[in-house]
Amino acid sequence: MRGLLIAFEGLDQSGKQTQAERLRDRLTAAGRSVTLLSFPDYQTHIGRELGHALRGERAYSPDVMQLLYVANRYEYAEQIAQARDAGTIIICDRYLASSVAYGDAQGLDPVWLLEIQRYLPQPDLTILLDIPPAVSARRKIDDRDKYERDLALLGRVRESYLRQAAEGWLRLDADRDRGEVSEDVFRAVSAQL
């Protein structure tokens, strides 16, 4: 069976984790081998450093933050490539495009952000779960990290995601019933299998 790398992208609280888990469960029930990854992975050394920065315990410039995010993904590059080659479907809750969107929103060069990730396994399908920043804020009131609290930044992130999505992604309105979104996701993935 053909392996796939599927990336869910979007603002915080857009439903990436929910949709990634639902897709994993549905594909697993259909007999497919599935691995779910979430980035950043705060369990690695690099991921723990990212967690410190997001809680305001470290002060890194935007370029250093994006280098850390990218390095966190490179920690999994070989595992992802081997699993896909073996026929596994890898589902990522955030992946390459997050660095482009958040870095671009902070004034970094999106071409550079893509270039530093070119040796990572590239997604077969990227799904943008699109919501406005106000919806993100409404869905999570408390314990928002420094990015989640900055609605102007989130607006620029969304614009970057929308520009990237124009390059062949699946863009879904995620401000609607979760079940409807799940069905749209499953149809798109089924077409890739």
KENU-379757 format. One record per residue (C-alpha): chain; residue number from 1; x, y, z. Coordinates in steps of 0.05 Angstrom, whole numbers, plus 5000, padded with zeros to 4 digits. Layout:
! residues N
+------+-----+------+------+------+
! unit ! pos !    X !    Y !    Z !
+------+-----+------+------+------+
!    A ! NUM !    X !    Y !    Z !
...
+------+-----+------+------+------+
END
This chain:
! residues 193
+------+-----+------+------+------+
! unit ! pos !    X !    Y !    Z !
+------+-----+------+------+------+
!    A !   1 ! 5000 ! 5000 ! 5000 !
!    A !   2 ! 5022 ! 5070 ! 4985 !
!    A !   3 ! 5046 ! 5112 ! 5044 !
!    A !   4 ! 5026 ! 5185 ! 5050 !
!    A !   5 ! 5048 ! 5246 ! 5089 !
!    A !   6 ! 4988 ! 5290 ! 5106 !
!    A !   7 ! 4998 ! 5357 ! 5141 !
!    A !   8 ! 4944 ! 5395 ! 5177 !
!    A !   9 ! 4957 ! 5470 ! 5181 !
!    A !  10 ! 4919 ! 5529 ! 5210 !
!    A !  11 ! 4914 ! 5576 ! 5268 !
!    A !  12 ! 4912 ! 5551 ! 5339 !
!    A !  13 ! 4843 ! 5524 ! 5356 !
!    A !  14 ! 4826 ! 5511 ! 5283 !
!    A !  15 ! 4815 ! 5437 ! 5298 !
!    A !  16 ! 4881 ! 5409 ! 5273 !
!    A !  17 ! 4889 ! 5360 ! 5331 !
!    A !  18 ! 4816 ! 5339 ! 5329 !
!    A !  19 ! 4816 ! 5327 ! 5254 !
!    A !  20 ! 4884 ! 5293 ! 5255 !
!    A !  21 ! 4860 ! 5245 ! 5309 !
!    A !  22 ! 4794 ! 5231 ! 5274 !
!    A !  23 ! 4830 ! 5217 ! 5209 !
!    A !  24 ! 4879 ! 5171 ! 5244 !
!    A !  25 ! 4822 ! 5132 ! 5277 !
!    A !  26 ! 4784 ! 5125 ! 5212 !
!    A !  27 ! 4844 ! 5102 ! 5172 !
!    A !  28 ! 4865 ! 5054 ! 5227 !
!    A !  29 ! 4795 ! 5024 ! 5228 !
!    A !  30 ! 4802 ! 5014 ! 5153 !
!    A !  31 ! 4864 ! 4972 ! 5165 !
!    A !  32 ! 4918 ! 5023 ! 5148 !
!    A !  33 ! 4982 ! 5034 ! 5187 !
!    A !  34 ! 4980 ! 5105 ! 5213 !
!    A !  35 ! 5028 ! 5149 ! 5253 !
!    A !  36 ! 5005 ! 5215 ! 5283 !
!    A !  37 ! 5057 ! 5268 ! 5298 !
!    A !  38 ! 5047 ! 5336 ! 5328 !
!    A !  39 ! 5097 ! 5393 ! 5319 !
!    A !  40 ! 5129 ! 5421 ! 5358 !
!    A !  41 ! 5144 ! 5359 ! 5398 !
!    A !  42 ! 5158 ! 5386 ! 5467 !
!    A !  43 ! 5188 ! 5320 ! 5491 !
!    A !  44 ! 5254 ! 5328 ! 5454 !
!    A !  45 ! 5311 ! 5373 ! 5477 !
!    A !  46 ! 5295 ! 5423 ! 5421 !
!    A !  47 ! 5221 ! 5418 ! 5436 !
!    A !  48 ! 5232 ! 5433 ! 5510 !
!    A !  49 ! 5271 ! 5495 ! 5490 !
!    A !  50 ! 5213 ! 5517 ! 5446 !
!    A !  51 ! 5166 ! 5507 ! 5504 !
!    A !  52 ! 5209 ! 5552 ! 5548 !
!    A !  53 ! 5208 ! 5606 ! 5495 !
!    A !  54 ! 5133 ! 5602 ! 5484 !
!    A !  55 ! 5121 ! 5610 ! 5559 !
!    A !  56 ! 5165 ! 5672 ! 5559 !
!    A !  57 ! 5222 ! 5639 ! 5596 !
!    A !  58 ! 5271 ! 5651 ! 5538 !
!    A !  59 ! 5276 ! 5710 ! 5491 !
!    A !  60 ! 5294 ! 5688 ! 5420 !
!    A !  61 ! 5288 ! 5729 ! 5357 !
!    A !  62 ! 5237 ! 5705 ! 5305 !
!    A !  63 ! 5292 ! 5674 ! 5261 !
!    A !  64 ! 5320 ! 5634 ! 5319 !
!    A !  65 ! 5251 ! 5610 ! 5338 !
!    A !  66 ! 5238 ! 5586 ! 5267 !
!    A !  67 ! 5305 ! 5551 ! 5265 !
!    A !  68 ! 5286 ! 5514 ! 5328 !
!    A !  69 ! 5218 ! 5495 ! 5300 !
!    A !  70 ! 5251 ! 5469 ! 5236 !
!    A !  71 ! 5305 ! 5432 ! 5276 !
!    A !  72 ! 5249 ! 5399 ! 5316 !
!    A !  73 ! 5220 ! 5372 ! 5251 !
!    A !  74 ! 5288 ! 5349 ! 5226 !
!    A !  75 ! 5292 ! 5305 ! 5288 !
!    A !  76 ! 5236 ! 5263 ! 5256 !
!    A !  77 ! 5257 ! 5267 ! 5182 !
!    A !  78 ! 5287 ! 5197 ! 5177 !
!    A !  79 ! 5229 ! 5166 ! 5216 !
!    A !  80 ! 5178 ! 5200 ! 5171 !
!    A !  81 ! 5213 ! 5180 ! 5107 !
!    A !  82 ! 5222 ! 5107 ! 5128 !
!    A !  83 ! 5150 ! 5101 ! 5151 !
!    A !  84 ! 5121 ! 5130 ! 5087 !
!    A !  85 ! 5166 ! 5086 ! 5045 !
!    A !  86 ! 5140 ! 5026 ! 5084 !
!    A !  87 ! 5067 ! 5044 ! 5068 !
!    A !  88 ! 5049 ! 5081 ! 5131 !
!    A !  89 ! 5004 ! 5142 ! 5129 !
!    A !  90 ! 5037 ! 5197 ! 5171 !
!    A !  91 ! 4991 ! 5252 ! 5195 !
!    A !  92 ! 5023 ! 5315 ! 5222 !
!    A !  93 ! 4988 ! 5366 ! 5266 !
!    A !  94 ! 5030 ! 5425 ! 5238 !
!    A !  95 ! 5089 ! 5415 ! 5193 !
!    A !  96 ! 5130 ! 5455 ! 5143 !
!    A !  97 ! 5080 ! 5510 ! 5128 !
!    A !  98 ! 5075 ! 5532 ! 5200 !
!    A !  99 ! 5146 ! 5560 ! 5199 !
!    A ! 100 ! 5131 ! 5596 ! 5134 !
!    A ! 101 ! 5066 ! 5626 ! 5160 !
!    A ! 102 ! 5091 ! 5647 ! 5228 !
!    A ! 103 ! 5159 ! 5670 ! 5203 !
!    A ! 104 ! 5128 ! 5708 ! 5145 !
!    A ! 105 ! 5080 ! 5742 ! 5193 !
!    A ! 106 ! 5141 ! 5765 ! 5234 !
!    A ! 107 ! 5178 ! 5793 ! 5174 !
!    A ! 108 ! 5222 ! 5734 ! 5156 !
!    A ! 109 ! 5234 ! 5714 ! 5084 !
!    A ! 110 ! 5186 ! 5658 ! 5065 !
!    A ! 111 ! 5234 ! 5634 ! 5010 !
!    A ! 112 ! 5288 ! 5624 ! 5063 !
!    A ! 113 ! 5238 ! 5588 ! 5109 !
!    A ! 114 ! 5221 ! 5540 ! 5053 !
!    A ! 115 ! 5294 ! 5530 ! 5033 !
!    A ! 116 ! 5316 ! 5509 ! 5103 !
!    A ! 117 ! 5262 ! 5455 ! 5102 !
!    A ! 118 ! 5275 ! 5428 ! 5032 !
!    A ! 119 ! 5309 ! 5365 ! 5058 !
!    A ! 120 ! 5250 ! 5346 ! 5102 !
!    A ! 121 ! 5200 ! 5297 ! 5072 !
!    A ! 122 ! 5149 ! 5338 ! 5034 !
!    A ! 123 ! 5075 ! 5329 ! 5045 !
!    A ! 124 ! 5032 ! 5292 ! 4995 !
!    A ! 125 ! 4972 ! 5332 ! 5019 !
!    A ! 126 ! 4968 ! 5395 ! 5060 !
!    A ! 127 ! 4900 ! 5412 ! 5091 !
!    A ! 128 ! 4888 ! 5483 ! 5115 !
!    A ! 129 ! 4835 ! 5487 ! 5169 !
!    A ! 130 ! 4818 ! 5560 ! 5160 !
!    A ! 131 ! 4788 ! 5603 ! 5215 !
!    A ! 132 ! 4793 ! 5677 ! 5229 !
!    A ! 133 ! 4836 ! 5699 ! 5288 !
!    A ! 134 ! 4774 ! 5720 ! 5327 !
!    A ! 135 ! 4748 ! 5649 ! 5324 !
!    A ! 136 ! 4815 ! 5623 ! 5351 !
!    A ! 137 ! 4810 ! 5672 ! 5409 !
!    A ! 138 ! 4738 ! 5653 ! 5423 !
!    A ! 139 ! 4754 ! 5578 ! 5424 !
!    A ! 140 ! 4809 ! 5585 ! 5476 !
!    A ! 141 ! 4803 ! 5640 ! 5528 !
!    A ! 142 ! 4855 ! 5619 ! 5580 !
!    A ! 143 ! 4928 ! 5598 ! 5579 !
!    A ! 144 ! 4944 ! 5626 ! 5510 !
!    A ! 145 ! 5017 ! 5628 ! 5491 !
!    A ! 146 ! 5051 ! 5691 ! 5464 !
!    A ! 147 ! 5030 ! 5677 ! 5392 !
!    A ! 148 ! 4958 ! 5660 ! 5411 !
!    A ! 149 ! 4949 ! 5726 ! 5447 !
!    A ! 150 ! 4971 ! 5769 ! 5388 !
!    A ! 151 ! 4910 ! 5774 ! 5342 !
!    A ! 152 ! 4945 ! 5821 ! 5293 !
!    A ! 153 ! 5000 ! 5769 ! 5285 !
!    A ! 154 ! 4949 ! 5714 ! 5276 !
!    A ! 155 ! 4916 ! 5755 ! 5221 !
!    A ! 156 ! 4983 ! 5759 ! 5184 !
!    A ! 157 ! 4994 ! 5684 ! 5196 !
!    A ! 158 ! 4926 ! 5669 ! 5166 !
!    A ! 159 ! 4942 ! 5712 ! 5105 !
!    A ! 160 ! 5007 ! 5673 ! 5095 !
!    A ! 161 ! 4970 ! 5607 ! 5101 !
!    A ! 162 ! 4920 ! 5630 ! 5049 !
!    A ! 163 ! 4975 ! 5650 ! 5001 !
!    A ! 164 ! 5009 ! 5582 ! 5011 !
!    A ! 165 ! 4943 ! 5545 ! 5003 !
!    A ! 166 ! 4935 ! 5575 ! 4934 !
!    A ! 167 ! 4992 ! 5528 ! 4912 !
!    A ! 168 ! 4948 ! 5466 ! 4911 !
!    A ! 169 ! 4928 ! 5454 ! 4984 !
!    A ! 170 ! 4859 ! 5434 ! 5007 !
!    A ! 171 ! 4829 ! 5494 ! 5043 !
!    A ! 172 ! 4770 ! 5479 ! 5088 !
!    A ! 173 ! 4726 ! 5526 ! 5128 !
!    A ! 174 ! 4738 ! 5501 ! 5198 !
!    A ! 175 ! 4687 ! 5547 ! 5231 !
!    A ! 176 ! 4632 ! 5496 ! 5223 !
!    A ! 177 ! 4610 ! 5428 ! 5249 !
!    A ! 178 ! 4669 ! 5382 ! 5264 !
!    A ! 179 ! 4635 ! 5323 ! 5231 !
!    A ! 180 ! 4626 ! 5360 ! 5166 !
!    A ! 181 ! 4699 ! 5380 ! 5166 !
!    A ! 182 ! 4719 ! 5307 ! 5181 !
!    A ! 183 ! 4679 ! 5283 ! 5121 !
!    A ! 184 ! 4713 ! 5333 ! 5075 !
!    A ! 185 ! 4781 ! 5312 ! 5102 !
!    A ! 186 ! 4767 ! 5238 ! 5092 !
!    A ! 187 ! 4742 ! 5248 ! 5021 !
!    A ! 188 ! 4805 ! 5286 ! 5003 !
!    A ! 189 ! 4851 ! 5234 ! 5034 !
!    A ! 190 ! 4813 ! 5176 ! 5003 !
!    A ! 191 ! 4826 ! 5208 ! 4935 !
!    A ! 192 ! 4901 ! 5203 ! 4949 !
!    A ! 193 ! 4901 ! 5130 ! 4969 !
+------+-----+------+------+------+
END
